[in-house]
Amino acid sequence: MSDVTLLGAETLRQAPKVLLHDHLDGGLRPATVVELAESTGYAGLPTTDADALGRWFREAADSGSLVSYLETFAHTCGVMQTEDALVRVAAEAVEDLAADGVAYAEVRYAPELFVERGLSLDAVIEAVQEGFAEGTRRVAAAGGRIVVRTLLCAMRQHARSLEIAELAVRYRDAGVAGFDIAGPEDGFPPTRNLDAFEYLRQNNAHFTIHAGEAFGLPSIWEAIQHCGAERLGHGVRIVEDIKTDSAGTVHLGRLASYVRDRRIPLEICPTSNVQTGTVPSLAEHPIGLLARLHFRVTVNTDNRLMSGCSMTSEFAALTATFGFGLEDLRWFTINAMKSAFLDFDSRLALINDVIKPGYAALA
């Protein structure tokens, strides 16, 4: 590992970052939640004090259960049921990510969660895209630079995955980079959505799948071998197919070897994985082992509000826990950029013109 003694908070913030796994409805500013609740008539918040609300989200998400963790989204989704709210939340997300040093982000959300007050799925998508465009303009006006693309999620416990996949294809020239399934993993295997994944493959469309978080190796195997996932959302439980013998030699099972050999990206979200009980603690997180074994590891936030985190804080926690240095963070970042659902020329340009020079300037 690289020397980390000089990696202060500002250095980590300035480091160019690539974020592949970030939920729009999991990244609102607490003050925005309060203001939108008032303006939209949402009365379900546990408190209207912004600071206290931010603490409540983090504490409620610290349950050790993915199901309980997901329940916190009732409040964020509850205030995101109008076009104006969606535009605002999306624009602020872009500003917050840019301020955190993120150069490229894929932000995901499930359009079906924002139609309770009569919005159509198309209206939801168009409002979010308008917000991302507005946020990008604000960042540019302030002298910054960020590229943001969208992933559309289908909720795996519902029956709308093909419909959402069709929307991902319809809007792929308007900023939508790909598709995902989200929601409770245990009991809702990826193969319930085979028609959607077949449609996406026939249309040369990109998709990732939440797998290997709340459920283990069978979920990962289905996502890859039955559904054809290009990336694994979390995927951290691939470690269950890796064994270390008494002599300290590491042995990869056939699925783990396949994931590593095929360079299938793992969208790892360290703080979130601890919160949902996927791993007991950050110190016991397998990201260190997976990085040493040269899996295609990427670092992500998942839900910045619920986890009280940013890419900078995730990097800081990893450097403190595992001794990662700038060279390691650069490796994670280039891994992510290589894995982005963006055309090859654009990925290469961001690597050569933004990421590598940015890290060289900090070294």
N, C-alpha and C positions, 0 to 999 in steps of 0.2 A: 504494500500500500504506500501511497505517496505521503510526504510530510504534510501535516495539517496544522502546524503551529501558527501559520500566518493567515489561516482562513477565518477572518472575522465576518461579522454579520453583513457588513457592506460589501465585502468581496464576494460573498455568496449571493447577495442580491444582484450585483452587477453581472455575475456569470450568466451567459446566455442559456436559456432553458427551453426544453421542448416538453409539452404536456399533452399526453394522449388520452388520459382518463380523468375527466373532470365533469361533474354533473351540474348543469345550469341551475337546477332547483336545489342544489346542495351548496351553492356558493354566494347566496345573497348577503348583502350587508345587513346587520341587525337593524340599523336605523331605517333602512329601506323596507324591511318587513313591517316595522311598526307603522311607517307612513302609508304604505300600501294597504295595510289592514284598515286604517282609518278612512282612506279615500275610496276603498271598494266595499266597505261595510262588513269586512270579515271580523267576527267577534270571538274567535276561538283561541287567541293568543294567551299563553299562561301569564304574561306580563307585557305591559306597554313601555317599560323602561328598556331602552336599547341595550345598555350595558348588561343589565340583568338577563335580558332575553338571549344575548350572545352566550352568557354563561349557562343558561338553561339548555340551549341546544347542545353544547358540548357535554354537559353532565348527562343529559338524556341519552345521548348517543354512546356514552361510556358504559353501556349495559352488558357488553360481552355477548350480545345476541344480535344477529343480523336482522331478525324480524322486528325486534324492538327499535333497532337503529333506523329501520325504514319507516317506522311510525312517525318520526319527527318530520317527515316530508309532508304530512297532512297540512302543516302550517305554512310552509313555503309554497306549496302548490295552491293552498287556499287563497293566497294573495296574488296569484299569478293567472287570474282568470279573465283578464281584459287585455286588449291589444296594447294599450298604453303601458300597462304593468309589464308585459313581456318585453316591449321595446326598452323600457328603463332597465330592467334586470339584465338584459343581454348587453346593453351598452356599458353598464357599470362593470359587468364581468370582464369585458375587454380592457377597460381602464385598469382594473385591479390586477389583472394578469400582466399587463405591460409594465405597471409599476413594480411588479415582482421580478422583472427581468425575463419574462417569458417571450421568446421570439416567435414561436409557433405553438398554436394550441388547437386541439380538437375538443370542442365542448359538446356534450351529449345531453339529450333530454327526451322524454316520451311525450309526443304531441297529444296523445289520448288523455293525458292527465290534466289538460288545460281547456277542456270543452264543457265544463260543468255549467257555465253561464251562456252557452249557446254559440261559442266560437266554432267555426269549422276547423278541421285539421289543416286545411290550406291556409286559413287566416292565422292560425297559430304559427306555422312555419314562416310565413311571410313577415309576421311581426318580429319574430326572433331574428330573422335575417336582417331586417331593417335596423334592429338594435345593434347587431354585430357590426354592420356597416357604419352606423353612427359612432359607436365606440372606437372603431378603427380610425375614423376621421378625427375624432378628438385626440387620440394618441398622436397622430401625424401632425396635427396642429400644434401640439406641445413639443414637437421635435423628436418624438419617439417612433418606433416601428414595431408592428406585430402583424402576423398573419393568423387569422382565425378561420377554422372550418367547423362544420357541424356534423355530428353523428345523430341520426334519428333512432331512438330506442322503441321497441315494442315491449310491453309488459308481458313477461312470460306466463303469468297466471291467467291472462285474458286470451282472446281468440282473434286478435287483430294484426298478427305479425305480417301476414301477406299484404294487408292493406298498407301498413307502415313501410314495408319494403318497396312497394310500388311508389310511394311518396318519395322515398330516398332516391329512387331512380329518376323520377320526374323532376326533382329539384337538384340533381347533381351538377348541373351547369349554373346553379344559383347559389353555390357555397356549401351544399350538403355533400360531405365527403364519403359517407358510408352509413352503415346500419349496425344495430346491436340489439340484443335482448337483455332486459334488466329485470329486477324484481327478485322475489324469493327463489333461490336456486334449488333448495332441497324440496323434492316433490314435483318439480316442474323442469324436467330434463330438456336439454336443447333439442332433442329429436321431436318434441311436440311441435316444432316450428319448421319442419323439413320443407314444407311447400314454399316458405319464404326464402330459405337459403337456396333452394333450387332455382327459384325465380331470379335471385340476385346473381347467381353464377351464370345463368343463361344471358343475363344482361351485362356481364363483365363489370359488376359492381362490387365494391369493397364491403367487408363486414368483419366485425370482431364479435366475440361472444363472452359474456360474463360466465366464467367457469373456473372451478378450482378455488372457490372462496368458502361458501357455506357447505359445499359438497365436494367430495374428493376426486380420486382418479377416474371413476366412471364418467363423471361430468366432463372432465377434460378430454377423455377418449372419445366420447360422443361428439363433443364440439369440433374436434379435429377430424376424426375418421368418418363420421356420418354426415356432419354438416359442412365441413370444409373451412373452418375458421382460419382466417389469416393471422389473427392475433388472439390472445387469451386475456380477457378482462380479469385481472388479478392473477389467476393461474398459479398462485403461490403454493397450493397443495401438491404440485408436481413433486415437491420434496418427499412426499410419501413413497415415491418410487426410487428413492436414492438411499442407499444404506452404507454405513461405515463399519468396517469389520474391526476386530480387536487390535489389529495392527495399524489401524488408522487409514487403511486404504478405502477409498470411496468407490462404490459400485453403483452404476446407473442401471435401472431396469429398462425394459424395452421401450416403454412409453416415454420415460425421461430422456433416453437416448434419442428417440425420434424427434422429440420437441427440440432438443439441443442441436441435433444434426441438421434439421430442417430450418434452423434459425427462426423458429416461431416466437414472436415477441411476447414477453410477459409484462402486462401493464400492472406493475406492482405498486400498491398504495400502502406504505408502511404503517402510518398512524391509524388509518382506517382498519387495517388488518388486526391491529391490537384491540381497537374499540369493539369490533364485531366478534371477538373471540376466536378469530381464525388462527392467531398465534398468541401465546401467553403474554409476551412482552416484546419490546423492540430488541432487547438484547438477545432474545431467542428467535428472532425473525430469520428465516432462511435466506434472506437477500445476500448476506455475506457469503454463504456457501454457493449460492447460485451464481454470484458474480465470479467467485474464484474458479468455478467450473465452466465459465464462459458461456452461460446461457445468454440469450438476447434479453437482458434485463433492462427495463426502463423504470423510472421513478415518477410517481404521480400523486396527486392530491386526493382524488376521489370526490370528497365533499368538504370544501374549505370552511364552510360555516359550521357543520356538525363536528368536524375534527379540529377546528380552531387552528388550521394550518395553512401554509402556503408552500410553493416549491422551495423557497428559501429556507423555511423552517424544516421542511423534510430533509433537504440537503444538510442543514446544520445538525439535525438529530443523527443522520447517518454518519457524518464525519466524526461526531463525538462518540458514537456507539461502536463503529466498526473501523475507525481510523482511515476512512476514505479521504483522499486528497483531491486536489484540482484535476489531476490526470484521470482519476476515477470518475469524477463528476462529468468531465468532458466525454468519457467513454459512455456513461449512461445517456448523455445528451445526444451523442451521435447515433447510438443505438436507436433512440426514439425517433430521430429525424429520418434514419434509414427506413424505419417501420411505418412512417406516416402515410396516410391515404392521400397522398399528393403526387403529382406527376414527377417523374424522375429528374427532369431538368430543374424543377423548382426545389426539390429536396437537395440536390447537389449544390445549387446556388446558396441555399441557406447554410449548408455545412461549410462551404469554402469561403463565403463572403461574410458570414455572421458568426457562426459558432467557433470555428477554428481561430479566426482573428480575435474574437472576444476572449477566449481562454488564453491565447498567447499574450494578450495585453495584461492579463492578471497574473501571469506566471512570475 
